[in-house]
Amino acid sequence: MLHIKEGLELIELGEEDGTVIFDGSTGDSVILDPVGADIMRCISKTNEIEDVISELTEIYTGDPEIIRRDILSFVKECMEHGILCESDQPT
């Protein structure tokens, strides 16, 4: 199961301003592009990567395998930067 690291907040600033992941303990923030924001919103709704992939392949047009690969790449990068975590427990 995936979840956004405890202490991080997903803040939607508006359609034109985008979405930010904010760490209240350090003041650090990461600005997400629209696709990254959609991935994070899906992860916050369902902690299962396969559910995220399924939902986003319905939203976005294109080769489902490329969409899957891009989502997995984004998730891996977020995990490497401590934004996402894996656990056996639901959040």
HELIX and SHEET records of a PDB file:
HELIX    1   1 PRO A   34  LYS A   45  1                                  12    
HELIX    2   2 ILE A   49  ILE A   59  1                                  11    
HELIX    3   3 PRO A   64  GLU A   80  1                                  17    
SHEET    1   A 2 LEU A   2  ILE A   4  0                                        
SHEET    2   A 2 LEU A  84  GLU A  86 -1                                        
SHEET    1   B 3 LEU A   8  GLY A  14  0                                        
SHEET    2   B 3 GLY A  18  ASP A  23 -1                                        
SHEET    3   B 3 SER A  29  LEU A  32 -1                                        
END                                                                             
